[in-house]
Amino acid sequence: MTQPAFIIVGRVRKAHGIRGEVVVELISDEPDAVFASGRRVFAGTASGDLAPNRLELHIRSARPFNEGLLVGFDEVPDRTAAETWRGRYLLLPADELPSPDDDEVYVHELLGMRVELESGEVVGTVDETYELPQGLALDVRRVAPRESETVLLNYDDRTIASVDKNARVIVVTPAEGLLE
């Protein structure tokens, strides 16, 4: 799999206050470096592609807020402008980020991976990922004869036994009865 040009580093959850700040959900292990004052990020899509307008945002300020950051951008002067950013993804060029460790994956790499039980039985493929309040979740499209169904699996230590980036396989240990 080739490295994409851009990597998702955050998602705007909502506007905050009247000065154009937004609440950003972090999708990065290095938020202090990624969201440093003066740095720039790009508007993007959930799949990690640049938004059609290729808009570049320059970080004016960033500070911790709940489990994310409050971020101010030079290009977002007030709450009205900030409201238009709700749900948008923020990207950085891949060559500006360190490569993930061997036991780590970027969220976009999970899409299309085969999901199996420890027995080797195929559950399906990752159709979509969701950042939920309790963490990342995988929407897995089931295999025949249940291909019209999906199952939502938490991406956590209890459910994910292993991820093989090269083989593009995720081994899961779902809660009993979840797949029935």
Secondary structure by P-SEA (a helix, b strand, c coil): cccccccccbbbcccccccbbbbbbcccccccccccccbbbbbbcccccccccbbbbbbccccccccccbbbbcccccaaaaaaaccbbbbcccccccccccccccccccccbbbbcccccccccccccccccccbbbbcccccccccbbbbbbccccccccccccccbbbbbccccccc
